[in-house]
Amino acid sequence: MTDGDAAALPERLRIAFVGAGRVAGALARGFARAGFPVVAVASRSAASAAALAAAVPGCRAAPSPQEAADAADLVFLTVPDDAIASAAAAIAWRAHTGVVHASGAAEVDVLTPATARGALAGGFHPLQNFADPEVALAGLAGCAVAIEAGAALADRLTRLASALGMRPIRLPAGVRALYHGAGSFAAPFVTALLHEAVQIWKGFGMSEADALAALVPLARGTLDAVARDGTVRGLAGPIARGDAGTVARHLAAFDALDGGSAALYREMARRVIPIAVAKGSLTPERAEAIATLVRTSRAPRET
């Protein structure tokens, strides 16, 4: 891409979507609310395309991806990752049309079938949970969005993101799998850890609703502390305090359960110990004592 390509992209981009799932639903409505014309949406499901088009003023359900692309200056391929390359190859692109995928892990070069025809390719991945479309739409403001593209297209994508109140971050080529995989530790793996805690509480008679009502504020407070103070200073809990006795009680209780809770606790404890040492709240001697407890196949019983 050359600087001359900037002139080929209009300031007021007409936007289309190929794929009408949750990501498309949130972005299309967000762009429309920010004043950008979302002109067309196409999907394998005509009903899904019609539903999204009806939710976005001025948008129409296109009968094919080609017709959606022909109507737009910028096309979002919001299809499953494995379908991005084939979706790009199925469209006869006009030169200088922007084509963007919303995948976190797929590299931009999956859009080579489009760039071979003169399109300008990029990645635009909101670092957001899209399980609930309404929550996702409300959460666009303030969420990070990973942008990877040549200068001209990146400039337009950054303007789109900023208009929605998103925080653009620029990714270098070749790191998307690491970027996206690391995000799993902050989202689905957090959900898995909360699920584990809920199941343990249910084991002693607590309802899921009551468990979540107690645990989610704890998790939210932890995230608030980390956001304010960072991952080291924001650490709390018995390991951060050097409380080996409490850790031993935890391990004894988990070892008495069936399932993998004890192994998961041990692995997470191993990861917490060096953070607590870095914080300065855990002395090397107490760290070694806790590490020894964690390494033990089963925690010693109190007498």
PyMOL commands that set and color helices and strands:
alter all, ss='L'
color gray80, all
select helices_A, chain A and resi 3-8+22-33+46-55+65-70+81-89+108-115+133-139+151-163+176-186+188-203+208-233+238-241+244-255+261-279+284-295
alter helices_A, ss='H'
color red, helices_A
select strands_A, chain A and resi 15-18+38-42+60-61+74-77+98-101+120-126+144-149+167-170
alter strands_A, ss='S'
color yellow, strands_A
deselect
rebuild
show_as cartoon
